[in-house]
Amino acid sequence: MAGILNNKNRIMDTILTLEGRRQLASGDFQVKFATFTDGSSFYQASSSLGQADDASKRIYFEACNLPQDMITFEADDSGLLAPFPAGDLGVLSGKILSGSSDKYLQVITGSAFASQAGILLESSLNNFTNLYSIGTTDFFSDDNTFSISEQSIEFTLTDEAPLNSADIKAISINDVESFFQDKRLAHLPTFQHLPPVNSPVPGKGDDKLKIGNFPRLGQTAISDYNELKKGLEGRPSKTIIFNPTSRSNSIFGQFFERTSTTLRKLDVVDFGSFLTDEDEFPEKRIFFVGKILVDDFGNSTFVNLFTLVFE
């Protein structure tokens, strides 16, 4: 957060938001994007034609934390949501709290949980709107609005879908591939198979000599889109069309799992992009949505629930 205080000796007053302080304390503080807003700016024309009113005599306030500073729901390693204020509602460790009753805080349970969870999630969009972010109008686009073809989709779970009779339907987390064995992460430098080798022998070519036989213990990395598509054959799928949307089609999304008493945030793996030979939509951007669980050996394991293919 920043504010203009004095144009001579104190131009910018910058502070960390409450969420920024929480991330800094936990060692997870990362800055990736910057957004500018004129929500607290004062626009007033002067009596002189074509000039703005003199702002030097106005009172300027220091930067402060505001409710709309929080847009993204943050979660711990188990998916439980970090504190997020939303008017009379709040969330802590996946539980929705209400401060509208005579009691200071009350945990929402029962039939009211579903409706209150919807209000809580909607507050993220409301906070984004209340930021009054400064954007750029695309003059080469005929429509600057955004809409999707489906507001809600459902998948029917049966004995044959999405898992058929030949698929594994129950397994111990200790027997599931960890990060270092998962094909969805095998293409990343951190999880690639890197067996040790010796430097080339002078005068005998540039080939590096293997120290020994170190077979890959995990799954083979997904090499192309056709291989990924083959693994999705027979699975139920839905198509959502973004129309109208911006030319860049920049989309921000969050995914949650809601039970009758708890709200959890799902994890997303950005698998990357594939170039295909399709004429209309050659580029595919892949995301895996699921949960990260820790087995009895302390290894993190990603359990994939949904595969998103953006065209």
N, C-alpha and C positions, 0 to 999 in steps of 0.2 A: 504494500500500500504506500502511496506517495501523495504529497500535497505541496503546492507552492505556497511558501510562507513570506519570504522577503526577497525582493529582486536584487538586493545589494549584497547581503552576506549570508542568507540562508535560503537557497533557491528550492531545494528538494528536501522534504521531510519524509523519510522512508522507514517503515516498520515491517516486521513479519506478522502475518495474521496468526490467529490462534492455532490453526491447522499447520501453518508453517513452523511454529514453535514446537508443536508435537512431533512433526517429522524430523526436525533438527535434533531433538532430544533422543529420538530412536535411531538416528543415523541414516534415515531414509530421505533426507531433504534433497530434492532434485528440481532444478528449474529448466523446463523445456520449452515453454511458450510464454509469451507476454501479451497481455490485453490492455488496451487503453480505453478509458471511459471519461465522459464529460458529465457524469451524473451529478457532480457537485459544482459544476461550472455555472456562472451567471452571465446570461446574454441579455444585454440591454443597449438599445440604440440611443445615441445622444441626440440633442436637438440639432446638432450640425449634420447636414446631409452627408451620408457616406462614411460617418465616423462612429466608432463604438464609444459607449459611455466610459468615463474615467473610472478605473477600478482601483486606483491607488489608495483611496480612503475607505475601502471596505474592510471588514474584519475577516481574516482568514483563519480557518480552523486547522489544527494539526491533524495529521493522518490518524485514523482510528479504525478499530475493528467493527465491521458491520455484518449483519446476518447474511447479506447477499455475497459476502466474500467466499462462502463455501458453496461450491457447485457440485463437485464430484464427491460421491460417497467413498470414504476410505475404509479399509478393512484390515484386520490383522491377518496373520498367516492362516488362521482357521476359517477366514471368511466372515467373522463376526464384525459388524459395522462399528466404526469408531464414533464418538459423540458427534451428533449432527443436529443443530437446533432447527426447528421448523414451526415457529409460532408457539402454540400451546403444546406442541408435540416435540419429542426428542427421541434419540435412539442411543442405546448404550449396550455393548456386547450382544447385539442382535435383538434386544428387547426394546419394544416401543413404550415410551414413557409419556404420560399425560400430566400436565400441570394445571389443567382447567378445573379440577375438582377442588373440594375444600382441603384435601390433603396436598402436601407440597408436590410429591411425585407419585404417580400411580402406574403400575405396569398394566398395559392393555392386553387382555386375553379374551378368549371366547369368540363370539360372532363379530364383535367390534374390531377384531384384529385386522381382518381383511380390508375393511373400508379405511381404517386409520393408516394401514400400510400404503394404500394407494395415495392418500393425502400426503404422507411423508415423502414418497418418491416424487410426487408432482412438485414438491417444494424445490427440488433441484432445478427444474425448468423455470420456476418462478424467480428463484435467485438469479439465474442467468439473465432473465428479462430485466430484473431490477438493477442489474449492473450498468445498463445503458452503454454497452460497449460500442466503441467507434468502429465502423466497418467501411467498406468501399463498395459503392454501387457499380455493378457490372453493366456498362452501357451497351455491351455487345450481346446481352442476353435479353430476350423478349419478356421473360418472366423471372422475377427475383424471389418468388414464393417457394414453399416446400410442401410436398404432400406425398403420402405413400398409399399404395393400392389396398393394403390390408391393415386395419387397426388392431386386429386380434387373430391369432391362428392357434389351432389345437392339433395335437397329435394323439391318436388313439393307441393305447398300449394293449397288446394282445399277446397270446402265447407265441405268435410267429412274427410279431413286429413290435419294436424295431429289431429285436433279437429273435432269430429263428431257432429251431430245435437243435441245430448243430453248433450254435454259439454258446460261449461260456456265460452263464447267468448268475453264478455265485462264485466268488473267489476271495481268498484271504489277501489283504493288502500287501502282505509280505511276499506274495507270489506274483505281484504285478510289476512290470518294468518300471524302474526308477528313472529319474531325469537322464542319467548317463546311459540308459538302455533304450529309451523311447525313440521310435522312428520319427515322431513329430518334432523332436529337438536335435536329431542326429546331424542335421546339416549346419547347425550353428557352430562357430569355432570352439566354444567352450565345451561342447559335447562330442566333437569329432574324434574318430579313432586315430590316435597319433602314436603308433609303435615307435620305439627308439631305434635309431640307425647310427652307423659310424660314418664319419666323413669319407669322401672318395679317396682312394689310394692314388697318389701322384703318378701320372703317366699311364694310368689304367682306366681312363674315361671319367665321366662325371657321375656315374651311378653310385648312389650311396649304398653301403653294405648293411644288410639287416643283421642286427645283433642276435636275433632269435625269432622263433615263431610265436607271435602274439595275436591270436585270433580275436576278432571282435566278439565280445560277450553279449552285446545288445542287438537290437533290431537294425536292419539295414535302412539307411536314410531313404525317404521318398524322393525319387529323382526327377519326376515330371508330373504334369497335371493328369495325364492319362492313368498313371499308377494310382494317384489319389482318387480319381473318379471311379476307378475299378473297385476300390475298397468301399465306396459308398453305394455301389449297385445293390438294389433291393431294399435300401433303407427308405423310409418315408421322408418326403421332402416337401417344402413349400417355397413358392416364389413370391417375392415382394418387389414391386416396381416403384422406383423413386421418380415421380413425375407430377409436377415440375420439381426441378432441383437446380442447383448452381452448376455451372460448367465444370468446375473442379470436383463437385460432388463430395465436399468435405463433410464427413459425418462423425458425430460423437455419440457413443453408445455405452450404456452400462447394463449389466445383466445380474439378475437377482434370483435367489431361490426363496420362496415364501412357504413356510409351513403354518400350522395353526397357531404357533406361539413364537416363532423365530424368523427373522429376516437376515439372510446371508447374501453376500456378494460373491458372484462366481468369478473365477480367474479366466483371463483371456491370453492365449498364446498367438502372437503375430507370426504366422508361418512364412509370410512373404508373398511375392508375386510370381506367377508363371506366365510365360508367353506361349500361346497356342497357335494353331493354324486356322482357327475359326475366323471367318471374314468379318462378322458383325462385332463380336466382343473378343478380341484376341488376348487381352490381358485379364488374368484372374488373380484376385487378392484373397488369400485364405487366412481365416482365423479359426482357432479351436477354442471352444468355451467349455469349461468344466471346473473341477475342484482339484486342489492340491492337498494331498493327504500325506502323513508321515508314518512310515512303517515302524515295526519294533526295533529295527536296526538304525533308526535315525535318518533314513533316506527319504527324500521328498519324491512323491509320485503324483503324476498328473493323470486324472481320470477324465477322459473326454466325454462330454454329454452332447454337444452340438458342434457341427462343422458349418461355418459360414463361408460362402463363396460369393464375393462381390465382383460384378462385371461392370 
